[in-house]
Amino acid sequence: MALYAELHRHLGGSVVPRVLWRYFERHSADLISRFRNYPEFEEFYTKPRNTLDEYLELHTLVESVQTVTTLPYFIYRLLRGAYIFENLAYLELRYTPYLRTPEHLSQSARIDKMTEIVDVVGKASQIPEYPIVTSQILCMHSRLPYEVNRAIIDLAAQNRQYVCAVDVAGGDSYYAERLPEWIELYQYALSLGLNTTGHLYETTSGCYPELLPYLMRIGHGIQIPLMYPELLPDVARRNQCLEICPTTYLKTGALQDIRQLKSVFEQCFQAGVDIAICTDNAGLHNVRLPFEYENLLTHDIISFSQLQACQDAAFRHAFAWPHSQRPASLLHGLLNPQPQTTLAR
């Protein structure tokens, strides 16, 4: 039975190391020529990094081979694994379409090519044998110019059959110098009726309260309860869900111990702020969604009832999920027929 919803997974970081290695062996051996064997490559690909910037450099390795031609190859394997090994019923894939276009083209030509990328991803995601409800979140990027980011918003608005929201990614420490620009872009997205999320409050240098009113969900957001808990009542009032990706914070150096998340969950539940547990980059981490759940439980960060609340929140805040259907709640009811005590939030 498909059970779970995944709200924060990057297309680039979703390729598990074995699949990427096999692709490189067959088509781009030069990219792995410095590795003696697969175990050495896997260790490099999945090891923790010192900073978010260093961690994000790994995305460029995958982005360079995710083209119009190859995207169906990667997406098929992604969805096969998500359905068989993770029991996903719903998946939002996020990525920057501009970074999947040929680098030798002019900026305007690359912008034009983005439509083809969205179409290919959308069609490749419709796999009858792995019937996951999928949708795309198109990411603006902190290193891309204004014209490209605005074109990404227009692209999202023009492809609602495939796209459910827009995001901003690329390292949150770089937002500061262009903050009025990001506000304008989010205002523009909302004026077009688009859903919004954004990588924010992931690191201590990525905290911008000015952007919070323009987001429907918050990508990561862990520094809000950790450093700015006074913001939690407003986050709850706006019904904003935090997309928490536990393993990411150990891989980027944002946290030193996963148990630091206990305070994040406790404060959010107390303030009435919803949390969806996500993977972010399941391939880079070699950790699938059920193992994120298990890690939080075994480290006594959350209880089983809190896990269920987070699973329900993921479906409730999913941008493209038919909300009359709730697989996680359905299973919970089947396994727990007695009335449940409402979780204090």
Secondary structure as UniProt FT lines:
FT   STRAND          4..10
FT   HELIX           12..14
FT   HELIX           17..27
FT   HELIX           29..32
FT   TURN            33..34
FT   HELIX           38..46
FT   HELIX           52..63
FT   TURN            64..65
FT   TURN            68..70
FT   HELIX           71..86
FT   STRAND          88..95
FT   HELIX           97..100
FT   TURN            103..104
FT   HELIX           107..124
FT   TURN            128..129
FT   STRAND          133..141
FT   TURN            142..143
FT   HELIX           146..158
FT   TURN            160..162
FT   STRAND          163..169
FT   HELIX           172..174
FT   HELIX           176..178
FT   HELIX           179..191
FT   TURN            192..193
FT   STRAND          195..196
FT   STRAND          199..200
FT   TURN            204..205
FT   HELIX           209..214
FT   STRAND          217..220
FT   HELIX           223..227
FT   HELIX           229..231
FT   HELIX           232..237
FT   TURN            238..239
FT   STRAND          241..244
FT   HELIX           246..252
FT   HELIX           258..260
FT   HELIX           261..271
FT   STRAND          275..277
FT   HELIX           282..285
FT   HELIX           289..298
FT   TURN            299..300
FT   HELIX           304..316
FT   TURN            323..324
FT   HELIX           327..335
//
